[in-house]
């Protein structure tokens, strides 16, 4: 583990903060690339990006209350530490939900035809992979549960191996990014379907990764993150069911 990567004139550069910044730049760069490829005017792209960023930061912060308990509210409501390079903004899962909501509201507010969110699908996958590397280097939340597997890692001060859970997440994210890039022009993956497909796939995999992480159990043996993933899947399933019902009714 290497929480502090290096120092510049005595100023420590934290792995968590640096990789969080790199993750944001990755998402921003890929979304702008996709927007240009799809010939979206900047008058539409800029407000959607800004709203998604704000929604993501707020969602990442507020979701800590659910994942880690209400006793964390003094830290959660301290929005002045959002950009603290030692701890980062909060939960990736809450950030994804908040970014999606913020971007959706902005796209409707400016009257954009169709859904701009598909440009975010590959970008979010790759950005998440970058961010997970920083989490691994920082040793956040003890990385994972104890294991005897040969690829387990040892945290400083411990005499046992743990699952490198963030790297499991990152490996999936890279593979998922490649698949989403391959599907981005498919006719069935337009008008928001690519992002919904991307979020659903991540929710399924993250649900199972949680079994080797150290997050707090909330209900029926499941962590808050697992319950959030299930809620995402139920919500997406309900959306598709309602859409199919409307299509059937108008046929």
Secondary structure, DSSP 8 states (H G I E B T S, - for coil): --SEEEEETTEEEEHHHHHHHHHHHHHHHHHHHHHHHTT--HHHHHHHHHHHHHHHHHHHHHHHHHHH-GGGHHHHT-GGGTT-TTT-SS-HHHHHHHHHHHHHHHHHHTT-SS-STHHHHHHHHHHHHHHHHHHHHHTGGGSS-B--STT-EE-TT-SSEE--HHHHHHHHHHHHHHHHHHHTT-GGG-TTHHHHHHHHHHHHHHHHHGGGS---EEETTEEHHHHHHHHHHHHHHHHHHHHHHHHHHH-
